[in-house]
Amino acid sequence: MPPPSQTQLPDWEGLKLRVRALIDTHRVMIFSKSYCPYCNKVKELFRSLRVEYYALELDVTDDGASIQQVLVELTNQRTVPNVFVNGKHVGGCDSTFQAYQNGSLQKLLGDSKVEEPYDYDLIVIGGGSGGLACSKEAAVLGKKLMHQAALLGQALQDSRKYGWQYEEQVKHNWEIMVEAIQNYIGSLNWGYRVSLREKSVTYMNSYGEFVEPHKIKATNRKGQVTYHTAENFVLATGERPRYPGIPGDREYCITSDDLFSLPYCPGKTLVVGASYVALECAGFLAGLGLDVTVMVRSILLRGFDQEMAERVGAHMETHGVKFIRKFVPSKVERLEEGMPGRLKVTAKSTEGSDILEGEYNTVLIAIGRDACTRNIGLETIGVKINEKNGKVPVNDEEQTNVPYVYAIGDILDGKLELTPVAIQAGKLLARRLYGGGTTKCDYINVPTTVFTPLEYGSCGLPEETAVERYGKQNLEVYHSLFWPLEWTVPGRDNNTCYAKIICNKYDNNRVIGFHVLGPNAGEVTQGFAAAIKCGLTKELLDETIGIHPTCAEVFTTLDITKSSGQDISQRGC
């Protein structure tokens, strides 16, 4: 592009000299615009490397447009950022990050520390499922087993209706169950270590903390400290149960983490919280014959489809679980020691001044979990976290604001807290970093199941989210109650199981939400999840032959819409 005329810019040669001087006198020179996200991304890269830079914001400089014309003539690049390192033109955002990834940027910077070889290609901080999957790819379980124990109790009751006769008094032995489950978990941990060793992954049982870019301090249980460097890091530190911060909570209460190794039967139990962890724990304890109460601050299963959540709660109530709604505990006191002992709980209303008191043997806190990110030195290297919950914001490739640091699993801000999601994200991340992969983790069409006494499986969007995203007028919701054949003989729980699909009317009636409440909902949901990822439509469901008599076949015969208002109750199987 020819330079502007003398009337536009009297000292064109002077501007060229000025631009050249800026480039030559600054180790890193960035020609930028203050509102440009790509410019900000490049600046963040140099900040994370602890490299000083000078940025000239062309949009707030009087002759910024003219300077940009000079840069076009000098570099043949019309966009910003326009980056120079030690006088050499690097390019725009993509070129700068490419240079960083292949090491040429570090060489241009001439930083001897950066040029030194790292101890490792990748260090994973955290030993959860996602971290293990990522580390193994690069070089869930206790709760479900307790749920199965409760289901076996229900099966014993049903068996009499099927003609089974037994005189022996049937009772549950808590200690035997916990020992068996802990043995199984122990065998898994041993297997994980063996697998890591076989894949040449170095395992260190130490506390990791960033001390400078690309470098961590590792402290073991004996207080011994070692230092390690890596080209890339993956944060997979997971979460720990949150306490409500009231008198007696840490002294006298337990969490779900404690429950699976509790050496004694918990007896009469108060579960505080309404997350899937809270309801699953309450469900299997009630299934084992214990007296269980759930204290709920607001709604059940926040983040899940609320119609399904209320149906889950209603079924639990009909099977003996008591609910205290719109109350939170304010104090826990010990009345009597023992295994279990006896506790007094004082609670206050969330909507008024009412106070409740009750006595329990065990109080289980399940109000959520806190991300383990605040004490690992993230602030030292400039990794940003959500200060409210400690979670880590990432882009669609699990990359934090510091380019060489990634995060996966429960600590991701705004993502599902599910073990299989962490595993999938860890594997895909490792393949992108070291295997030339391009596939990113899908955080929307994620199948999951809440293992309450009556299982709730889902994939895709809750109805509330679908309405918010697409508009109610653009959706069609098909639903039905159903009665599993095996429940007809014992004559229990008719018109309790429920199936629902949410379809986008203007996208070929594509299924964007799948929900089922019934036995083995997890097994049912898993298969349909693959179909949803393939673009399942209502027409394809209608054309699919159902397997009779099964619960899953209800999805091949859905013909009543919510908008019709027709009765969906069932009178037979």
N, C-alpha and C positions, 0 to 999 in steps of 0.2 A: 504494500500500500504506500503510495507516495506521501511525503510529509505534507502537512498543512501549508498553505501559502503564508508568505511573510506577514500578510495582514492579520491572519489568524494567530500566528505565533512568531513574534519578531525574533526571538532568540532560540530557534530550533536547535542549533548546534550546542548552545548553552545547556539546554535540557538534556541532550544526549550525554554531555559531560557530567551533569548532575546524577543521572541514572547510573552511569558507569562508576561514579565515585561511591554511590550507595552500595553497589555490588562489591566493589573492591575493598571497602573499609569495614564491612561486616562479615563475620564468620558465616552467619546465616541471614540472608536477606529475603524477606517475603513481601512481595507486592500483593496487597490484599484488598478486600472490601469488608467493612465491618459487619454487614448483614449476611455474608456468604457462609453457609454451613460447611462447605468444602475447605474454605480458608481456616475456619475454626478447628476443623479436624486435623489439618496439617500443624497448626500451632500446638494443639494438644499433643501431637506426636513428639514434637521437640521438647515440650514441657516434661513429658514422661521420661525422655532421655536425659533430662537435666541439662539441656543445651540451650544457651541463650540465643535469642534471635531478635532481629529488628523488623518490625512490620510497618509498612507504609500503607495506610488505609486510603485508597484512591478515591473513595466516595465522599470523604470528608476533607480532601486536599483540594485547594483552589484549582490547581492545574492537573488534577488527577486524570482527567480524560486525555490530556495531551501526553502525560507520562505513559499511559496505557498504549497510545499510538507509537511512542518511541519503543516500547517493549515489543510491540508487534513487529516492527522493523528489525529489532535486535534478535528476537527469538523465533519469529513466525508463529507465536502463540497468542491468541486473541483473548483468552480467558484468564481468570484468577482462580486460585492462587498461582503466582508465578514465582518459583523458588530457585534461589541461587545459594550454593554452599561453597565457601572458599573461592569465590569468583567463577565457579562453574555452574552452568545452567542445568538444573535438575528437571524442572517442568512443573506440571500441575499436581493436583491431589493424587490421582492414580499413579503417576510416574514416581512421586515421592514415596508413596507406600510400597510400590514395587521395588524401588531402590533399597528401602529399609528391609524388606523381606529377603532380598538376595544378598544383602550385606554391603552393597556398593555405597550406600549412604554413609554407613559407619566408616568406610575407608576414606570417603571424601571429607568427613569430619576430622579425620586424623586423630581420633581419640584412641590412644593405645589400650586403654581399659576396655573399650568396646571391641577392639580387634582381637583381644585374647579369646582363645577358645573356651566355650562354656563347659562346665562339668557334665551337664546333661542337655539333651535336646529339649526335654520336657520334664517339668516337675509338677506333680499333682498334689495339691494341699488338701487333704481330707481323704478319709477312707470309706466313704459311703459307696453305694452301688454305682452311681455315675462316675465317681473317681476311679473305681476299680475297672469299670468297663473301658474308660478312656485310656487308662495306663496300659491295660492288656492289649487293647486294640492298637495302640501306638507302638510298641516294641514287639416271701417277703412276708414275714413268714410266720413269726410267732402268733400274730393276731388271727391269721387264717386258720391255723391249727386249733386255736381255742374256739373259733366259730364252728369248726367241724365237730368239736366235742359237744357243743350245745345242740347241733342238728341231730346228733346221735340220740340225745335225750328225747327229742321230739319223735324220732323214728321209733323209739321204744314204746312211747304212748300209742302211736298209730298201729303198732304191730298187733295189739290185742284185737282191734277191729278186723284185722286180716286173719284172725284165727290162732295167733300165737298165744300159748298159755304158759305162764311161769309163776312159780310160787316164791322164788327167792326175792328178798327185799332188794330193790335196785337203788343204789346211791352212788354219788360221784365222789371220787377221791382226788382232791385238789393236788396233793403232793405228788401223786403218781403222774398226773398230767403235766405239771410244771417240770418235773425231772425229765420226762420224755422230750418235751419241747426244748428245754435247755441243752440236752444232749444233741438234739438235731441241729440247733443253732451252733453249738460248739464244733460239730463236724463240718458245718458249712465254713466257719472261720478258718479251720485247718485247711479245707479244700481251697479257699481263696489264697492262702499263703503259698501252698504248693503250686497253684496255677501261676501266681506272680513269678515265682522262682523259675518255673519252666519256660516262661516267656522272657526271661532275663530282665525283669523289672526289679529294681532295687526297692526294698520295703524298709522304711524307717519308722519305728514307733516313737515319734518325737513330736514336739509342738513346733510348728513352723511359723516364722514371722519375718516379713520383709524388712530388710535393713537398708537397702539401696536398690536402684534399678537392677533387675536381673539377678538379685542376690537375696537369699534367705538365711536366717539363723535357725538351726534346729536344736531344740533342747529336750533331752530324754528325761525319763523319770528320776534318774540319779543326779540331774542337774548338769550333766555334761553337754557342752555346746560344740556344734560343728557348723561350718558355713558351706553353702552350696550355691552354684550359679547355674542358670539355664537360659536357653534362648527364649523359651515360652513357658508360661505357667497357666495351670488350670485350677481355679478355686472350686472345690467340691466339699466344703466344710460342713454343709448341712445345717440342721437346726436342733435346738434343745427345747424341751417343754418350758412354756412360760408359766410363771406363778402370778397370782392376782395382786400380790403385794399387800396382804392383809395380815394381821396378827395370827400367828400359828400356822401359816400356810406351809412354809418349808420345814417346820419342826414336826408337824403331825400329819401332813397330807402326802399322798403318793401321786405319781404320774403314770401314764401308760407305759413308759419305759420301765418303771418299777414293777408293774403288775405282772409282766410276763416271767419274772423271776421271784415273785413273792413266795416266801417259803410256807405260808399258811393261807387257809381259805379266808377271803376278806370279810365274809359275813354280810351284815346289812350295810349296803354301800350307797353313798351319795356321789353321783358323777356330776361334776360342775363343768358345763360347756355343752355345745350343740353341734360341734364339728363332726365329721365322719368318724374321727377317732373316738369321740365321746359316745356316740350312738352305737358304734360297733362294740366298745367295751361294755356299755350298759346292756346291750342285747345278749352277748354271750354269757355274762354273769347271771342275767335273768334266766337264760336257757339252762344254766346249771342248777337252777332252783333257788337262787339267792333273792333276797328282798332288795330291789334296786329303785332308786329315785334319781331323776335327771333334773338339774336346775339350769334353766335356760334364760339367758339375758334378754334375747330378742327373738331371732328366727332360727329354725332348724336348717342345718346344712347350707350355710351361706355360700353362694357361688354355684349351687346346684339348682335344678329346676324346682321351684317352690311348690308346685302342685304335687310333684313326686315326693318331695321332702315331707309334706304334711301327711301324705298317705303312709310313708314309712313310720312317722310318729304315731299315727292312729293305730296301725297294726301293733306296734310295740305296746301301746296302752291297753289294747284288748288282750294282750298276752302278759299282763302283770307289771309292766314298767310304769312307774308313776312319774308324772311331769310336774314340776313347779315352774310356771311361766312368769317371765318379767321380774325375776329376782336374781340378786347376786349375793354371794357370801360376804360378810363384813368381818367375821372373826371365827376362828376355830380354837376350841379349848379342849384339853385332855381331861376327861373325868376319871379314867381308869386305865392303867397300863395293861398290856397283854398282847397276845398274838391270835386274833386282833384284840385291841383294847376297846375303849369306849370314848367317843368324841362328841362334843356339843358344838353345833354349828348355828351361828346367828347370821341371818340374811336380811337384806333390806330390799324394798321394792324399787324398781327402776322407773316407776310411774307415780309414786306417791311416797308417803311416810310410813307405810306399813312395815312391821318387823316380824320375821318368822324365826322360830327356834326349833331345832330337831336334834335327835341323838342318833348316831350311826357308829358302826364298828370301823368303817374305812371311808375316807373322803378321797376321791380320785379327781385330780385337777386335769382337765383337758380343754383348755380355753385357747389353745393355739401354741405355736412354737416361734422362737426367736432365732434369727439367722446368726450363725457364729462367724461374724465378720469384723467385729469392732476391735479385736485385740490381736490382729495378725499383721499389723503394720501397713495396711492399705493406704492410710493417709501419707505414709512416708514416700510412696512412689506415685501418689496422686490419683489412685483409683477412687472414683466417686461411688458413694452408696446413698440409698434413700435413708436419710437420717431418722425418719419416723419409724421404720421397721428393720433397718439394717440390711435390707436386701440390695442386690447389685443390679443396676440397669445395664442391659446389654443390647447389641444390635441383633439382626436376624441370623448372625453367625456366632452368637454367644460371646462376642468380643466386647470387652469393657471399653471405657474411654481411653485406657492405656493399651496401645495396640498389641503388646506382647502378653497381656493378661486376659484370660478367658474365664468364664464362670458357667457352671452347669448345676442342675438339681434344684433343691428346695430354696436355695438362696437367691434364685433369679426373681427380679421384681416383676410382678404381674403374670407369672407363669404357674402352671399347675404343679402342686407339690406331690408328685407321684413317682415311686421308684422306677417303674418301667420307662417313664419319660426321661428320667435322668440317665438311665442306661442307654437308651436310644440316642439321646443328645451327645453323650460321651463318645459313643462309637462313631457317630457321624462327624463330630468335631475332629477326632483323631484321623479319620480318613481324609478330611479336607486339609489338615495340616501336613500330613505325611504320605498320603496315598493318592493324591491327585483327585480326590472326590469333590463333588460339587453339591451333593444333596444336603439340604438343610432340614432340621427337625420341624415336624408339623405339630404345632401346639394347639391346634383347633380341633381336628378330627381325632381326638384322643379317647379311646375306649377306657372306661373305668367302672368299677363296681364298689358300692358301699356294702360291706358284709354284715348288715344288720340281720336279725332273725329271718326276715323276708328280704332277700337281696334286691338291691336297686342297681341296675346297670344302665349306663348312658354312653352316648357317643355324639359329638357335635354340640350344638347350641342348646342351652336351656330355653324354654319358651319365652321367658321375659327378655332374654338377650336377643333372640330372633326378632321379636316384635320391635325392640329398640333399634335394631340394625336395619331391618327390612320394611317395617311398618306392618301393622296387623292386617291391613287390606290386601297385602301382597302375599299373605301366607294362608295355607290350608292345613289344619291340624286334624289328623285322623286318630281315633282312639277307640279302645274297647276294654271292658273288664273280661277276665277269663277265669275258669276254674280248672286247675290241673286235675287230670284223671285220677292220679294217685290220692288226691284229697277227697274224692267223692265218697269212697267207701267209709273212711272215718267221719265223713260229713263235717269237715271243718273249713272255715274261712272262705265260704263262697262269696263272690263279688268283692274280693280283696285284691287279687292280682290284677295288674293294669298295664296296658301297652299303649304307647303313643308315638306317632311320628309327626314331625313338623316339616312341611314341604314349601318350597319357594314356587308359587304359582307361575311366575314369569320366567322361570329357568327350567322349563320342562317338568315342573313338579319334582325337582330334585330334593332328596331327603337331606335336610341340614341339621336335623335333631332327631335322635333315636333314644327312647326311654322305655325301660321295662322294669316292672316290680313283680317278682315272682321267684320260685325256686330255681337255683342254678342260673340266675340272671347273668352272672359273669361269663359262663360258658356260652350263653345265647348271644351276648353282646359282642364277644370276640369275633365271631364269624361275620356278623353284620357290619362290623367296623371295616373289614377289608372291602366289602361291597360299597360302603359309603365313600371310602377313599377312591374307588373306581367310578364314582358319580352315580350312585344308586338313585333311581327315580321311583315314583309311586307306580308307574306303569310296569316297570321291571318286577317290582314286588308282586303285583297282581298276576303277572305271567309266571311267577315261580310256583312250582308245585310244593305244597306243604307236606311235611311228614306227620302222619296221624297215628296215634294221638300224642302230640308233643305240645309244650308250651310255645315254642318258637313259631309254630305254624300260624298263630294268631296274626302275625305280620303279613301273611300272604292273603288274608281274608278281611282286612280292615276296610270297611265301607261306610262308616258313620263319621261325619265331621263334627267338630265342636260347634261350628256355626249353625248346623242344622238343629241343634238342641234335642236330638233324638235320644231315647233311653238306651244306655249301653249295658244295663245289668243282664246277667246270665241266669238262666233257669236250669241249665243242664251242662254237661261237659262238652 
